Amino acid sequence: MPHESAAWRPMIPVGPITSHVVGLDNAGGVRDMEYFLTDQVFNAAGLAGVVVYLGSYALLQAGILRGGGYTYAILNLCASSLVLISLTVAFNLSSAIIQVSWIVISLMGIARLAWINGHVRFSAEEEAMLQQVFTDMPRPMARRFLNRGNWIDAAEGSILTEEGTPVANLYFLADGEVQVISGGQVICTITSGLIGEMNVLTGGEASATVRIAIPSRLFVISGDALRRLNARDPDFRILLSKGMSRDTGRKLMSANARWSAKAAAD
């Protein structure tokens, strides 16, 4: 009987088989987790690309970004690259062609801007004018603006604007001095900045006479030329208005400071 019991005892290799099966299950689970995480990373890249696409276009339509600048081209390059990366786990030929084309077009635009900016040149007085008034204006746009005007040397006593007469030109006083006269009285002097910026675009009447006090160096551009540039380029219109408003504010602050100092002295 002892021998029969021993003969019929089941021999089940529980340990080795159990550990082997568990090992297979763990390996499969790890692979599934890796695939899941990989999919999530690529999906996140695609979603980020969509956000950049939509965000850059919204900023363009809001007038915050310029379509001809570096920023918009770089944002489109980043967006198309991210969406293309996401297609590696869910490939779509049509979408891939679109993204690759967008990448190529963006790179061409960036290269074109770099080439144009590298070949645009300004004189020292032009650079000084841009730095003082039109700091945000792209160099190619600034070159087109300056090409429409001229630099002149004005003699003492020359009249730039006359009170009650339509303003025909915009001036930038680079060197010298002008007197602002209203009602026959000199109300202030200006040694740098824009002259005629408040009414040149509308052709409105000058609120004061501006007369050259000493021989001066000025840039002058006609109101007609400015209106043509505005009509052709909305970005120029925005930057021109911004620069003129900034310069007007600077002159008002300077005048207030002088009047305050004079009042304190009296």
MOSULNOR-V111505 format. One record per pair of residues at least 4 apart in sequence whose ideal C-beta (glycine too) atoms are under 8 Angstrom apart, sorted by the first residue. I is the first residue (numbers start at 1). GAP is how many residues later the second one is. If there is no record, write none. Layout:
# MOSULNOR-V111505
I/GAP
I/GAP
This chain:
# MOSULNOR-V111505
1/4
2/4
3/4
4/4
5/4
13/4
14/4
15/4
16/4
17/4
18/4
19/4
20/4
21/4
22/4
23/4
24/4
25/4
26/4
27/4
28/4
29/4
30/4
31/4
32/4
33/4
34/4
35/4
36/4
37/4
38/4
38/51
39/4
39/50
40/4
41/4
42/4
42/43
42/44
42/46
42/47
42/48
43/4
43/43
43/46
44/4
45/4
45/37
45/38
45/40
45/41
46/4
46/36
46/37
46/39
46/40
46/41
47/4
47/39
48/4
48/34
49/4
49/29
49/30
49/31
49/32
49/33
49/34
49/35
49/36
49/37
50/4
50/29
50/33
51/4
52/4
52/23
52/26
52/27
52/30
53/4
53/23
53/26
53/27
53/30
54/4
55/4
55/20
56/4
56/9
56/16
56/19
56/20
56/23
57/4
58/4
59/5
59/6
60/4
60/5
60/6
60/7
60/12
63/175
65/4
65/6
65/7
65/10
66/5
66/6
66/72
66/169
67/5
67/168
68/4
68/45
68/70
68/73
68/167
69/4
69/44
69/69
70/4
70/40
70/43
71/4
72/4
73/4
73/33
73/36
73/37
73/40
74/4
74/32
74/36
75/4
76/4
76/26
76/30
77/4
77/25
77/26
77/29
77/30
77/33
78/4
79/4
79/23
80/4
80/18
80/19
80/20
80/22
80/23
80/26
81/4
81/18
81/22
82/4
83/4
83/12
83/16
84/12
84/15
84/16
84/19
86/4
87/4
87/5
87/8
87/9
87/12
91/5
92/4
93/4
94/4
95/4
96/4
97/4
98/4
99/4
100/4
101/4
102/4
103/4
104/4
105/4
106/4
107/4
108/4
109/4
110/4
111/4
112/4
113/4
114/4
115/4
116/4
116/23
116/24
117/21
117/22
117/23
120/19
120/20
120/22
120/23
122/4
122/5
122/8
122/17
122/20
122/21
122/24
123/4
124/4
125/4
125/26
125/49
125/92
125/94
126/4
126/16
126/20
126/93
127/4
128/4
128/46
129/4
129/5
129/43
129/45
129/90
130/4
130/5
130/7
130/12
131/4
132/60
132/61
132/115
133/39
133/60
133/61
133/110
133/111
133/113
133/114
134/8
134/11
134/105
134/106
134/109
135/108
136/103
136/106
136/107
137/4
137/5
137/8
137/99
137/102
137/106
138/4
139/4
140/4
141/4
141/92
141/94
141/95
141/98
142/4
143/4
144/4
144/85
144/92
145/4
145/76
145/84
145/91
145/95
146/73
148/73
148/74
148/77
148/78
148/81
149/70
149/71
149/72
149/73
149/76
150/69
150/70
150/71
151/23
151/66
151/67
151/68
151/69
152/65
152/66
152/67
152/68
153/62
153/63
153/64
153/65
154/4
154/6
154/22
154/58
154/61
154/62
154/63
154/64
155/57
155/60
156/56
156/57
156/58
156/59
157/54
157/55
158/53
158/54
159/50
159/51
159/52
159/53
160/9
160/11
160/18
160/35
160/36
160/50
160/51
160/52
160/58
161/4
161/6
161/34
161/35
161/45
161/47
161/48
161/49
162/44
162/47
163/18
163/19
163/42
163/43
163/44
163/45
163/46
164/41
164/42
165/40
165/41
166/33
166/37
166/38
166/39
166/40
167/29
167/31
167/32
167/33
167/36
167/37
167/38
167/39
167/56
168/32
168/35
168/54
168/55
169/27
169/31
169/51
169/52
169/53
169/54
170/24
170/25
170/26
170/27
170/30
170/50
170/51
170/52
170/53
170/56
171/23
171/24
171/25
171/47
171/48
171/49
172/21
172/22
172/23
172/46
172/47
172/48
173/4
173/5
173/17
173/18
173/19
173/20
173/21
173/22
173/43
173/44
173/45
174/18
174/43
174/44
174/45
175/17
175/41
175/42
176/15
176/36
176/37
176/38
176/39
176/40
176/41
176/42
177/12
177/13
177/14
177/35
177/36
177/37
177/39
178/11
178/12
178/17
178/32
178/33
178/34
178/35
178/38
179/7
179/9
179/10
179/31
179/32
179/33
179/34
180/6
180/7
180/8
180/9
180/10
180/28
180/29
180/30
181/4
181/5
181/6
181/27
181/28
181/29
181/30
182/5
182/25
182/26
182/27
187/21
188/67
188/70
189/24
190/5
190/20
190/61
193/54
193/57
193/58
194/50
194/53
194/54
195/15
195/23
196/4
196/10
196/14
197/47
197/50
197/51
198/6
198/9
198/46
198/50
199/4
199/5
199/6
199/7
199/8
200/23
200/26
201/22
201/25
201/26
201/29
203/20
206/4
212/4
221/4
221/5
222/4
223/4
224/4
225/4
226/4
226/14
227/4
228/4
229/4
229/7
229/8
229/11
230/4
230/6
230/7
230/10
232/4
233/4
234/4
235/4
236/4
237/4
238/4
239/4
240/4
241/4
242/4
243/4
244/4
245/4
246/4
247/4
248/4
249/4
250/4
251/4
252/4
253/4
254/4
255/4
256/4
257/4
258/4
259/4
260/4
261/4
262/4
